[in-house]
Amino acid sequence: MNIQIQLFGITRDIVGQNQCQVSLTDSATVADLLQQLKIDYPELARLSSLLVAVNSEYADNQTLIRLGDEVALIPPVSGG
């Protein structure tokens, strides 16, 4: 299945666009997604933390991703 990923902040800068598409198996998890993204975009592996939101909720590594889910990468945030 092909999943559309929304990108923000540094993740958008690394990929060079606001969205990207990733091909995953039907039983893919957030961990599978992150692994594939780090293969496709090695610079993402350098980030200290990277959260994933599925359908507007933070997801852990075991969360299943289904076709049609809204998926976003949430980069590390700094500030004061």
N, C-alpha and C positions, 0 to 999 in steps of 0.2 A: 504494500500500500504506500502511496505517496502522501506525506504529511507536510503541510505548509507551516512554517515556523515564523513567528513574528520576532523581530530583533530590535533591541533597544541599546542605547549607550555604546559602550566599547564593543559589544558583540556586533552591532550594526557596522561599526568602523572596521572591524576585522574582516567581516564577510563582504563589505562593500555595497550593501543594499539593505532595505528595510525588512525583507523577507527572504527566506530560502526554502527549498523543498528537499526533503530527505526521504529516501526509499527505505521502508522498514518491513519486517515480516508482520503478519496479522496478529501475532501474539507478543508484539514488542512492548517493552517497558521503558520508563524514563531512562533507566541505566543504559539500555540499548541505544536509545536516541542520543544520549550524551557521548557514548562511545563512537557512534557513527559520525557525529558532528566533529569530534576531535580528530577523526581520520580525514574527513573532508576539509576541515579548516584547522590545521595543527596549532595555529596561534591561540585558539580557544583553550587549549590544554595549559597554557601559561597563566590563565586567570586563577586567582586564589580561591574563588568560589563562584559557582554558577548555579542559580536556581532555575527551576522549570515550573511554569504554571500551565495547568491543563484545565481548560474551561474556566478560567479566571480564578483558580484555586491553586495554591502552592502544592506541588506533587513531590512525593518521595521517590526513590529509585525503583521501587517495586510497582508503582502505579502503571497500569496498563494504558496504552495509547490506542485509541480506536479511530478508524477512518472518520473524518468529519470533526474530530476534536479540535478545539482552538488551543494551540500550543504557543507559548512565548518563552523566550530566554530572558531571565532577569539577571543582569550583570552585577558584579560587586559594586557597592555604592560607598562613596566616601564623602565626607563633609563634616560640618561642625555646627 
